[in-house]
Amino acid sequence: MRAPAASDVAAGEVLLSVENVSLSFGGVRAIHEVSFDIRKGEIRAIIGPNGAGKTSMLNVINGFYHPQAGSITFKGVTRTQMRPFEAARGGIGRTFQNVALFKGMSALDNIMVGRTLKMRRGFLWQMLRVGPALTEEIEHRHRVEEIIDFLEIQAIRKVQVARLPYGLQKRVELGRALAMEPDLLLLDEPMAGMNLEEKEDMSRFIIDVNDHYGTTIALI
């Protein structure tokens, strides 16, 4: 059965629906009967005090946590739980509150990681980097270079991310999520820990992602 595509959902219609979701860790209730929806093409903010369960809610949406009650409907398919790789394949991208990059790799290579699900050649072909695998990698690198230009990080494309300032690391992480070409992009406090200038830059890029790519965004 074909997985529904974002094109199957018209602009303004519900892309994601969360219904009566509850999540507990032992005696700690993280989420209690939460319901909301996100419509295709919008930027939806999830707001609450520290400890309110906002990150836990994103972890439920992308399958990292499995709720004890409730359901999630994404692109018309309802599930009580989902595994992270299913969420990624289905079109849900994610960034994290604490930067989760491969610190020993360059900015370009980190963003290339986001293209993994788009690659069709097997591991042996990819390791040899010849023939069809090389052609495929070049095509994906073109896509990554477009994202690098879009995020204005050309100057640090070959720089090891461990050497980058925090604000640029967050931008690289956004680029990696965009490389997945997600239908729904989950941003967990994308401006946490930034100075004013970095926050203004990130705000502009989030709006530009929504305008340029038409990506639906949910952010904390």
WOMO-V642646 format. One record per residue. N is the residue number from 1. RES is the residue in one letter. PSI is psi in degrees with one decimal (none if undefined). Layout:
n->(N;N)
res->(RES;RES)
psi->(PSI;PSI)
This chain:
n->(1;2;3;4;5;6;7;8;9;10;11;12;13;14;15;16;17;18;19;20;21;22;23;24;25;26;27;28;29;30;31;32;33;34;35;36;37;38;39;40;41;42;43;44;45;46;47;48;49;50;51;52;53;54;55;56;57;58;59;60;61;62;63;64;65;66;67;68;69;70;71;72;73;74;75;76;77;78;79;80;81;82;83;84;85;86;87;88;89;90;91;92;93;94;95;96;97;98;99;100;101;102;103;104;105;106;107;108;109;110;111;112;113;114;115;116;117;118;119;120;121;122;123;124;125;126;127;128;129;130;131;132;133;134;135;136;137;138;139;140;141;142;143;144;145;146;147;148;149;150;151;152;153;154;155;156;157;158;159;160;161;162;163;164;165;166;167;168;169;170;171;172;173;174;175;176;177;178;179;180;181;182;183;184;185;186;187;188;189;190;191;192;193;194;195;196;197;198;199;200;201;202;203;204;205;206;207;208;209;210;211;212;213;214;215;216;217;218;219;220)
res->(M;R;A;P;A;A;S;D;V;A;A;G;E;V;L;L;S;V;E;N;V;S;L;S;F;G;G;V;R;A;I;H;E;V;S;F;D;I;R;K;G;E;I;R;A;I;I;G;P;N;G;A;G;K;T;S;M;L;N;V;I;N;G;F;Y;H;P;Q;A;G;S;I;T;F;K;G;V;T;R;T;Q;M;R;P;F;E;A;A;R;G;G;I;G;R;T;F;Q;N;V;A;L;F;K;G;M;S;A;L;D;N;I;M;V;G;R;T;L;K;M;R;R;G;F;L;W;Q;M;L;R;V;G;P;A;L;T;E;E;I;E;H;R;H;R;V;E;E;I;I;D;F;L;E;I;Q;A;I;R;K;V;Q;V;A;R;L;P;Y;G;L;Q;K;R;V;E;L;G;R;A;L;A;M;E;P;D;L;L;L;L;D;E;P;M;A;G;M;N;L;E;E;K;E;D;M;S;R;F;I;I;D;V;N;D;H;Y;G;T;T;I;A;L;I)
psi->(133.2;132.9;136.5;142.6;162.1;-28.9;-18.1;-12.4;119.9;151.5;133.7;-14.7;162.7;122.2;-41.6;132.5;124.4;125.3;113.4;45.4;131.3;140.1;128.8;149.6;97.9;-121.9;2.8;120.3;108.1;-39.6;136.6;108.4;53.6;134.5;135.5;169.5;159.4;126.7;149.1;130.2;-4.1;164.8;114.9;126.9;136.9;114.3;138.3;164.2;167.6;135.8;5.9;-12.2;17.6;-49.8;-37.6;-36.0;-43.2;-37.8;-30.2;-43.6;-41.2;13.9;3.9;-36.2;147.5;115.8;153.0;-20.8;157.6;178.5;161.0;129.5;119.0;120.9;40.1;-4.1;123.9;133.1;147.4;-22.6;158.9;144.2;150.7;-40.5;-29.3;-38.3;-43.8;-46.3;-32.1;-14.5;23.4;116.6;164.9;138.4;168.7;156.9;-44.4;129.2;128.5;71.1;166.1;99.1;-25.5;-1.9;159.7;166.9;-43.7;-46.5;-35.1;-41.9;-34.1;-30.3;-33.7;-14.2;-1.6;-44.7;-15.7;-11.6;138.9;-19.0;149.2;172.5;-42.3;-44.4;-44.5;-36.7;-39.2;-29.1;52.3;162.3;-131.7;-32.8;-39.7;-41.5;-43.1;-43.1;-39.9;-41.6;-43.2;-35.4;-34.7;-42.7;-41.9;-39.8;-34.9;-41.5;-40.6;-43.2;-42.0;-39.9;1.8;47.5;31.3;-36.9;-19.1;16.0;-33.6;9.0;136.5;129.4;-24.1;-21.6;-3.6;149.5;159.9;-44.4;-39.6;-33.8;-41.4;-34.6;-38.5;-40.9;-38.3;-41.2;-39.8;-41.7;-39.9;-30.7;-21.6;-11.9;56.1;150.7;-34.0;123.9;120.5;121.5;114.1;100.7;63.3;-15.0;10.0;133.4;2.8;156.3;176.7;-44.0;-42.5;-38.3;-41.4;-41.0;-47.4;-39.8;-43.0;-42.4;-36.8;-44.3;-40.6;-38.0;-44.0;-42.3;-47.3;-46.7;-13.2;20.8;131.4;134.6;133.6;124.6;149.8;none)
